[in-house]
Amino acid sequence: MMMKPEGIYSAMMTPFDAQGRVDTEQAKAITRFLVEKKVDGAFCVSNVGEFLHMDMDEKKALIDAVLEAGEGKLKVTPGVCDVKLKDSIALANYSARAGADAVVICAPYYYPYPQEYILTYLKEVVENASLPVILYNAPGFTSAIQMDNLLSLCAHPNVVGVKESSGDIRFTYQLMRALEEQKIDINVMVGFEELLLPGLTAGVKGCTVSCGGIIPEVLREILNAYRAGDMVRAGAAQKAVVAVTDELKKIGFPYGYKLGCLARGFDFKLFKEPCMAALEQKLVAELSRVRAVICQQMENLGLKM
């Protein structure tokens, strides 16, 4: 039986060193943190992880580091998003050989591709990947996948889930209803941490989000409280998530989220390019404020950093 994503997955930040290289030792440290916090899965080579800034060798090195440090204690689902079809398929099959559990693929980006192009591209990846595929609906960064095309892809036996990152809870409800009506048995994960609780009421199985590596304890509180029927506790934890992401978004994406990761004790550069040192210094000046907000919101819930 193929795996299906469920629970709390972290969309991982990619740590860079002072020379602009992927810092595989810090990547391993982040992965061990996820294991310690009982995070269910790691989505490396992700959007927030700046896959656009990495070449193929760097992506492979990151995947290897996460798999090594994970030791099979969490699911590893690398991103294989690209605008070159052959590279998406090649990285998917590298991930399979390396031991990943599934891969994540979004629509090709930059150009406003026709829906037929998007459907054909994604179908080729799904059919040629030698491991399960999670579809990534990210209209904020790529062309949106129309509902009928998304459902067509979801019906493929190699598709096991959707990372639903439209940020539109109405669309999430529509998707869940359509999957149920068409008897398509896959799992949907929300891609916005602010929508975990409302997403659970729609029937999603969890989240794949940046805060999975920043405040996984709070996300777990939402999930556990919802499952226990404690909507007051779930709502309080969801409000805490929003308070944290409001602060991170003041800095900007993805760097606010990378600061959030630094606030949990990691040590890496925000920017791949060494020439960004002055900007880095300016943003890192916000670290104490970010840490204080995270600490306060966790304390409000009786949690410790």
PLY file of the C-alpha trace (Angstrom):
ply
format ascii 1.0
element vertex 305
property float x
property float y
property float z
element edge 304
property int vertex1
property int vertex2
end_header
0.00 0.00 0.00
1.44 3.38 -1.01
2.03 6.07 1.58
-0.36 9.01 1.78
0.68 12.27 3.48
-0.92 12.87 6.86
-0.23 14.91 9.97
2.35 17.69 10.24
4.86 18.04 7.40
7.56 20.69 7.35
8.26 22.64 4.17
11.96 22.89 4.94
14.13 25.97 4.73
17.43 25.35 2.93
20.46 26.43 5.00
23.32 28.11 3.12
26.84 28.69 4.39
28.98 31.84 4.06
30.17 30.76 0.61
26.64 30.26 -0.69
26.76 26.48 -0.59
24.01 24.26 0.77
24.97 23.60 4.39
24.25 19.89 4.63
25.28 19.70 8.30
22.69 22.31 9.25
20.16 20.52 7.03
20.82 17.37 9.04
20.42 19.32 12.28
17.07 20.71 11.11
15.95 17.21 10.15
16.91 15.83 13.56
14.91 18.66 15.15
11.88 17.60 13.09
12.32 14.01 14.24
12.65 15.14 17.87
9.44 17.16 17.58
7.66 14.15 16.01
6.99 15.93 12.73
5.51 13.42 10.29
7.25 14.47 7.10
9.92 16.68 5.54
9.31 18.46 2.24
12.85 19.45 1.25
13.83 21.22 -2.00
10.71 23.24 -1.33
9.34 26.62 -2.31
10.28 28.26 1.00
13.53 26.27 0.68
14.43 28.27 -2.45
14.71 25.37 -4.86
15.05 27.99 -7.60
18.44 28.96 -6.19
19.85 25.44 -6.32
21.36 23.44 -9.15
20.74 19.72 -9.59
23.79 18.63 -7.58
22.79 20.86 -4.65
19.26 19.47 -4.68
20.59 15.93 -4.63
22.98 16.73 -1.77
20.13 18.23 0.25
17.90 15.21 -0.36
20.70 12.87 0.70
21.36 14.87 3.88
17.70 14.87 4.93
17.32 11.16 4.26
20.49 10.36 6.19
19.51 12.41 9.24
15.88 11.29 9.13
16.90 7.64 9.55
13.47 6.55 8.36
11.78 8.23 11.33
9.78 10.66 9.19
8.55 10.67 5.61
10.80 12.51 3.15
9.07 14.02 0.12
11.47 16.16 -1.94
10.23 18.79 -4.34
10.98 18.15 -8.01
9.48 21.37 -9.36
11.15 22.79 -12.46
10.39 24.31 -15.86
12.38 21.57 -17.59
10.34 18.39 -17.76
13.35 16.10 -18.05
14.89 17.59 -14.90
11.67 17.12 -12.91
11.55 13.46 -13.92
15.29 12.96 -13.35
15.13 14.39 -9.83
12.03 12.33 -9.05
13.80 9.14 -10.01
16.96 10.17 -8.15
14.77 10.68 -5.07
13.33 7.19 -5.52
16.79 5.62 -5.72
17.93 7.62 -2.68
15.05 6.25 -0.61
12.49 9.08 -0.54
8.86 8.21 0.19
7.27 10.42 -2.46
7.97 13.58 -4.46
6.14 16.89 -4.73
5.49 18.54 -8.11
3.88 21.88 -8.97
2.86 23.32 -12.32
5.71 24.84 -14.36
6.22 28.48 -13.44
7.06 31.95 -14.85
5.04 31.79 -18.09
1.22 31.76 -18.07
1.04 28.27 -19.55
-2.18 26.96 -21.15
-4.04 24.42 -19.04
-3.38 21.69 -21.60
0.37 22.29 -21.24
0.15 22.16 -17.43
-1.90 18.96 -17.49
0.44 17.27 -19.97
3.57 18.33 -18.06
2.28 17.07 -14.72
0.91 13.87 -16.21
4.34 13.10 -17.69
5.97 13.50 -14.28
3.31 11.39 -12.58
3.60 8.59 -15.13
7.40 8.55 -15.27
8.22 8.95 -11.58
9.18 5.66 -9.97
7.67 6.59 -6.60
4.40 8.19 -5.39
3.63 11.80 -6.33
2.05 14.62 -4.32
0.56 17.37 -6.47
1.31 20.94 -5.37
-1.34 23.54 -6.17
0.47 26.87 -5.69
-1.28 29.55 -7.77
0.60 32.30 -5.95
3.80 31.14 -7.66
2.68 29.15 -10.70
-0.27 28.95 -13.05
-3.30 27.61 -11.20
-4.37 24.05 -11.97
-8.03 24.12 -12.92
-10.27 21.90 -10.83
-11.14 19.45 -13.62
-7.47 18.97 -14.49
-6.50 18.62 -10.85
-9.14 15.92 -10.36
-7.98 14.13 -13.50
-4.45 13.99 -12.12
-5.65 12.99 -8.65
-7.33 9.93 -10.16
-3.99 8.58 -11.40
-2.89 5.58 -9.29
0.57 7.10 -8.71
-0.85 10.25 -7.08
-1.23 9.97 -3.31
-1.94 13.52 -2.22
-2.33 17.23 -2.86
-0.53 20.08 -1.12
-3.32 22.63 -1.46
-1.68 26.05 -1.30
-4.27 28.26 -2.96
-4.98 29.95 0.37
-8.66 29.81 -0.60
-10.61 27.74 1.93
-13.62 27.74 -0.40
-11.52 26.00 -3.06
-10.35 23.50 -0.44
-13.95 22.63 0.43
-14.80 22.32 -3.26
-11.84 20.02 -3.82
-12.71 17.81 -0.87
-16.32 17.52 -2.03
-15.27 16.67 -5.59
-12.79 14.01 -4.43
-15.49 12.42 -2.30
-18.06 12.51 -5.11
-15.63 10.93 -7.57
-14.43 8.42 -4.96
-10.78 9.45 -5.39
-8.90 8.13 -2.37
-5.99 10.50 -1.76
-5.04 12.81 1.10
-5.13 16.59 0.96
-2.76 18.71 3.05
-3.26 22.46 3.43
-0.28 24.56 2.43
-1.11 27.59 4.59
-0.58 27.13 8.31
-3.21 29.79 8.97
-5.79 27.46 7.42
-5.01 24.22 9.25
-8.03 24.29 11.55
-10.57 25.32 8.89
-8.93 22.82 6.55
-9.45 20.03 9.07
-13.15 20.85 9.17
-13.17 20.38 5.38
-11.57 16.96 5.71
-7.88 17.56 5.02
-5.45 15.20 6.74
-2.93 17.77 7.94
-0.59 20.45 6.65
2.66 20.83 4.72
3.89 24.24 5.80
6.93 26.36 6.60
5.97 26.61 10.27
6.29 22.85 10.49
9.96 23.60 11.10
9.39 26.66 13.31
6.45 25.93 15.62
5.64 22.26 15.03
4.45 21.97 18.64
1.69 24.52 18.02
0.57 22.87 14.80
0.42 19.55 16.65
-1.75 21.20 19.29
-4.26 22.19 16.61
-4.34 18.70 15.16
-4.58 16.90 18.50
-7.19 19.27 19.93
-9.33 19.02 16.81
-9.20 15.22 16.88
-10.15 15.29 20.57
-13.10 17.58 19.88
-11.59 20.46 21.88
-12.35 23.30 19.50
-11.53 25.97 22.08
-7.98 24.66 22.44
-7.68 24.15 18.68
-8.85 27.71 18.06
-6.40 29.15 20.58
-3.52 27.30 18.94
-4.63 28.43 15.48
-4.67 32.05 16.68
-1.12 31.58 17.96
-0.02 30.36 14.53
-1.52 33.44 12.89
0.21 35.72 15.39
3.56 34.15 14.49
3.06 34.20 10.72
1.91 37.83 10.89
5.35 38.69 12.29
7.23 36.55 9.79
5.37 38.09 6.87
6.42 41.59 7.93
9.95 40.56 6.96
8.89 38.85 3.75
8.88 35.44 2.12
10.92 33.33 2.50
13.34 35.26 4.69
10.95 35.89 7.57
10.41 32.15 7.80
14.15 31.55 7.69
14.48 33.94 10.64
11.84 31.86 12.39
14.05 28.83 11.85
17.07 30.70 13.25
14.93 31.57 16.28
14.78 27.84 17.05
18.55 27.74 17.40
19.88 27.00 13.92
22.80 28.83 12.35
22.89 29.53 8.63
22.85 32.39 6.16
19.56 33.84 4.96
20.89 34.49 1.48
22.76 32.22 -0.88
24.61 35.19 -2.37
27.50 36.48 -0.19
27.02 39.94 -1.74
23.77 40.24 0.26
25.69 40.55 3.55
24.45 44.08 4.29
20.82 43.11 3.72
21.33 39.98 5.79
22.62 42.03 8.70
19.57 44.29 8.48
17.13 41.37 8.56
18.95 39.47 11.29
18.49 42.55 13.49
14.83 41.46 13.66
15.72 38.03 15.08
15.23 38.89 18.75
11.76 40.28 18.02
10.79 37.19 16.04
12.08 34.91 18.79
10.12 36.86 21.41
6.87 36.54 19.47
7.33 32.80 18.99
8.23 32.32 22.65
5.23 34.35 23.85
2.73 32.53 21.66
4.04 29.15 22.78
3.98 30.21 26.43
0.36 31.31 26.01
-0.43 27.69 25.18
1.71 26.25 27.97
4.40 25.13 25.54
8.17 25.61 25.76
10.56 26.46 22.93
0 1
1 2
2 3
3 4
4 5
5 6
6 7
7 8
8 9
9 10
10 11
11 12
12 13
13 14
14 15
15 16
16 17
17 18
18 19
19 20
20 21
21 22
22 23
23 24
24 25
25 26
26 27
27 28
28 29
29 30
30 31
31 32
32 33
33 34
34 35
35 36
36 37
37 38
38 39
39 40
40 41
41 42
42 43
43 44
44 45
45 46
46 47
47 48
48 49
49 50
50 51
51 52
52 53
53 54
54 55
55 56
56 57
57 58
58 59
59 60
60 61
61 62
62 63
63 64
64 65
65 66
66 67
67 68
68 69
69 70
70 71
71 72
72 73
73 74
74 75
75 76
76 77
77 78
78 79
79 80
80 81
81 82
82 83
83 84
84 85
85 86
86 87
87 88
88 89
89 90
90 91
91 92
92 93
93 94
94 95
95 96
96 97
97 98
98 99
99 100
100 101
101 102
102 103
103 104
104 105
105 106
106 107
107 108
108 109
109 110
110 111
111 112
112 113
113 114
114 115
115 116
116 117
117 118
118 119
119 120
120 121
121 122
122 123
123 124
124 125
125 126
126 127
127 128
128 129
129 130
130 131
131 132
132 133
133 134
134 135
135 136
136 137
137 138
138 139
139 140
140 141
141 142
142 143
143 144
144 145
145 146
146 147
147 148
148 149
149 150
150 151
151 152
152 153
153 154
154 155
155 156
156 157
157 158
158 159
159 160
160 161
161 162
162 163
163 164
164 165
165 166
166 167
167 168
168 169
169 170
170 171
171 172
172 173
173 174
174 175
175 176
176 177
177 178
178 179
179 180
180 181
181 182
182 183
183 184
184 185
185 186
186 187
187 188
188 189
189 190
190 191
191 192
192 193
193 194
194 195
195 196
196 197
197 198
198 199
199 200
200 201
201 202
202 203
203 204
204 205
205 206
206 207
207 208
208 209
209 210
210 211
211 212
212 213
213 214
214 215
215 216
216 217
217 218
218 219
219 220
220 221
221 222
222 223
223 224
224 225
225 226
226 227
227 228
228 229
229 230
230 231
231 232
232 233
233 234
234 235
235 236
236 237
237 238
238 239
239 240
240 241
241 242
242 243
243 244
244 245
245 246
246 247
247 248
248 249
249 250
250 251
251 252
252 253
253 254
254 255
255 256
256 257
257 258
258 259
259 260
260 261
261 262
262 263
263 264
264 265
265 266
266 267
267 268
268 269
269 270
270 271
271 272
272 273
273 274
274 275
275 276
276 277
277 278
278 279
279 280
280 281
281 282
282 283
283 284
284 285
285 286
286 287
287 288
288 289
289 290
290 291
291 292
292 293
293 294
294 295
295 296
296 297
297 298
298 299
299 300
300 301
301 302
302 303
303 304
